Amino acid sequence: MRNTETRKFEADADALNALLSKAKNEQRSDDALAVSVRIAALIIHFRKNEMTAPEIIELLGKEAERFEHQARELH
């Protein structure tokens, strides 16, 4: 009886690991899409406002800080 319970636990652990792996992959995909959309929005902003290279660099630096703060909040 003990072997049967152990095997069932391993199957449940495998299923849980697969589910967690799928959730992680979906989160990574969502994160990548969010960054891509944000970068596209920044490009539109740069062009619309005819920003110079130094202005773009400054704004990108602020965006990098924003992403860093967001990452710290999640951990």
C-alpha positions as CSV (number, residue, x, y, z in Angstrom):
1,M,0.0,0.0,0.0
2,R,2.8,2.4,0.8
3,N,4.3,2.1,-2.8
4,T,1.0,2.9,-4.3
5,E,0.7,6.1,-2.3
6,T,4.2,7.1,-3.2
7,R,3.6,6.7,-6.9
8,K,0.4,8.7,-6.7
9,F,2.3,11.5,-4.9
10,E,5.0,11.5,-7.6
11,A,2.3,11.7,-10.3
12,D,0.7,14.6,-8.5
13,A,4.1,16.3,-8.1
14,D,4.7,15.9,-11.8
15,A,1.4,17.3,-12.7
16,L,2.0,20.2,-10.3
17,N,5.4,20.9,-11.8
18,A,4.0,20.9,-15.3
19,L,1.3,23.3,-14.2
20,L,3.8,25.6,-12.5
21,S,6.1,25.5,-15.6
22,K,3.2,26.4,-17.9
23,A,2.2,29.3,-15.6
24,K,5.8,30.6,-15.6
25,N,6.0,30.4,-19.3
26,E,2.7,32.3,-19.7
27,Q,3.9,35.0,-17.3
28,R,7.2,35.4,-19.2
29,S,5.2,35.7,-22.4
30,D,2.9,38.3,-20.8
31,D,5.9,40.2,-19.5
32,A,7.6,40.3,-22.8
33,L,4.4,41.5,-24.5
34,A,4.1,44.3,-21.9
35,V,7.6,45.5,-22.5
36,S,7.2,45.3,-26.3
37,V,4.0,47.4,-26.1
38,R,5.7,50.0,-23.8
39,I,8.7,50.3,-26.1
40,A,6.4,50.8,-29.1
41,A,4.6,53.5,-27.2
42,L,7.9,55.2,-26.4
43,I,8.9,55.2,-30.1
44,I,5.6,56.8,-31.0
45,H,6.2,59.4,-28.3
46,F,9.7,60.1,-29.5
47,R,8.6,60.6,-33.1
48,K,5.5,62.6,-32.3
49,N,7.5,65.0,-30.2
50,E,10.6,65.0,-32.5
51,M,12.8,64.3,-29.5
52,T,16.6,64.7,-29.8
53,A,19.0,61.8,-28.9
54,P,19.8,63.3,-25.5
55,E,16.1,63.6,-24.7
56,I,15.5,60.0,-25.8
57,I,18.4,58.8,-23.7
58,E,17.1,60.6,-20.6
59,L,13.6,59.3,-21.1
60,L,14.9,55.7,-21.6
61,G,16.9,56.1,-18.4
62,K,13.7,57.0,-16.5
63,E,11.9,54.0,-18.0
64,A,14.7,51.7,-16.9
65,E,14.3,53.1,-13.4
66,R,10.6,52.5,-13.6
67,F,11.1,48.9,-14.6
68,E,13.6,48.4,-11.8
69,H,11.3,49.8,-9.2
70,Q,8.5,47.6,-10.4
71,A,10.7,44.5,-10.2
72,R,11.7,45.4,-6.7
73,E,8.1,45.7,-5.6
74,L,7.4,42.2,-6.9
75,H,10.2,40.7,-4.9
